Amino acid sequence: MTKQPTYTEAMTRLETIVRQIESGEMDIDSLTTQLKEAKQLVALCRQRLTTIDEEVKKVLDDGAESKK
């Protein structure tokens, strides 16, 4: 089983892929593979951000209610 990268690891990998595409370092044969990986990494980051956003809102809501 492959462990999922952390948010930071995923963002670092995405930055690397984008840099390689923009600089022309990536050969055309691996472009599709790298774009698929990037798409998966973006989905992972979005999911993690959504989860964190919901958790932060819950903590803030719980804190506001405890002050009442």
Beta strands, then each sheet from edge to edge (+ up, - down):
end
